[in-house]
Amino acid sequence: MNFLRTLFWVVLAVSLAIFANRNWNDVTVTLWGNIQADVKLPFLLLITFLVGFLPPYLIMRGRVWNLRRKLAVAERPAVAAPSTAPAEESDEALA
């Protein structure tokens, strides 16, 4: 099974390398005002992927962290408070 997983990642990496090599073209991106930037297409695709991927990923990680914290609190054994029974009244205390 590890072989298939490794083979999958190798095929994916080689495919991405071939894609980046074949599309190594400059793309002019107009930022704000008259500022323009020439960016290679694979780099631009990586930036757009990260802009779309990171916010939901960070939200998901925050929710998982919060749920694990709540689960740890719920699984923690409840500490029983020492029972403080009212002291019995003795005859001497009444006199």
C-alpha positions as CSV (number, residue, x, y, z in Angstrom):
1,M,0.0,0.0,0.0
2,N,2.9,2.3,0.7
3,F,4.2,1.7,-2.8
4,L,0.9,2.8,-4.3
5,R,0.9,6.0,-2.2
6,T,4.4,6.8,-3.2
7,L,3.7,6.1,-6.8
8,F,0.7,8.4,-6.7
9,W,2.8,11.3,-5.3
10,V,5.6,10.7,-7.8
11,V,3.2,10.7,-10.7
12,L,1.5,13.9,-9.3
13,A,4.9,15.6,-8.9
14,V,6.1,14.7,-12.4
15,S,2.8,15.8,-13.9
16,L,3.0,19.2,-12.1
17,A,6.6,19.6,-13.2
18,I,5.7,18.9,-16.8
19,F,2.8,21.3,-16.6
20,A,5.0,24.0,-15.1
21,N,7.7,23.5,-17.8
22,R,5.2,23.6,-20.7
23,N,3.5,26.7,-19.4
24,W,6.5,28.8,-18.4
25,N,5.1,32.0,-19.9
26,D,5.0,35.5,-18.6
27,V,1.6,36.9,-17.6
28,T,1.1,40.6,-17.0
29,V,-0.9,41.3,-13.9
30,T,-2.3,44.8,-13.3
31,L,-2.2,45.5,-9.6
32,W,-3.5,48.9,-8.5
33,G,-3.1,52.2,-10.3
34,N,-0.5,51.9,-13.1
35,I,1.5,49.1,-11.4
36,Q,2.0,46.0,-13.5
37,A,3.8,42.8,-12.6
38,D,5.1,40.2,-15.0
39,V,4.6,36.8,-13.3
40,K,5.2,33.3,-14.5
41,L,2.0,31.4,-15.1
42,P,2.8,28.4,-12.7
43,F,3.6,30.8,-9.9
44,L,0.4,32.7,-10.5
45,L,-1.6,29.5,-10.4
46,L,0.1,28.5,-7.1
47,I,-0.7,31.9,-5.5
48,T,-4.4,31.7,-6.6
49,F,-4.6,28.1,-5.2
50,L,-3.1,29.2,-1.9
51,V,-5.5,32.3,-1.7
52,G,-8.4,30.0,-2.1
53,F,-7.2,27.1,0.0
54,L,-5.7,28.7,3.1
55,P,-8.6,30.5,4.7
56,P,-11.0,27.5,4.7
57,Y,-8.1,25.3,5.9
58,L,-7.3,27.6,8.8
59,I,-11.0,27.8,9.7
60,M,-11.2,24.0,9.7
61,R,-8.0,23.6,11.8
62,G,-9.5,26.2,14.3
63,R,-12.7,24.2,14.6
64,V,-10.9,20.9,15.0
65,W,-8.7,22.5,17.7
66,N,-11.8,23.9,19.5
67,L,-13.6,20.5,19.4
68,R,-10.6,18.6,20.7
69,R,-10.3,21.1,23.5
70,K,-14.0,20.7,24.4
71,L,-13.7,16.9,24.1
72,A,-10.7,16.9,26.5
73,V,-12.6,18.9,29.0
74,A,-15.6,16.6,28.7
75,E,-13.5,13.5,29.1
76,R,-11.6,14.8,32.1
77,P,-12.9,13.0,35.2
78,A,-15.0,15.1,37.3
79,V,-13.4,16.0,40.6
80,A,-15.8,15.3,43.4
81,A,-15.9,18.1,45.9
82,P,-15.3,16.8,49.4
83,S,-18.6,16.4,51.2
84,T,-18.8,18.8,54.1
85,A,-21.7,17.4,56.1
86,P,-23.0,19.8,58.7
87,A,-21.4,19.1,62.0
88,E,-23.7,17.3,64.5
89,E,-24.8,19.4,67.3
90,S,-23.7,18.0,70.5
91,D,-25.3,18.6,73.9
92,E,-22.4,20.7,75.1
93,A,-22.7,23.1,72.1
94,L,-26.3,23.6,72.9
95,A,-25.7,24.5,76.6
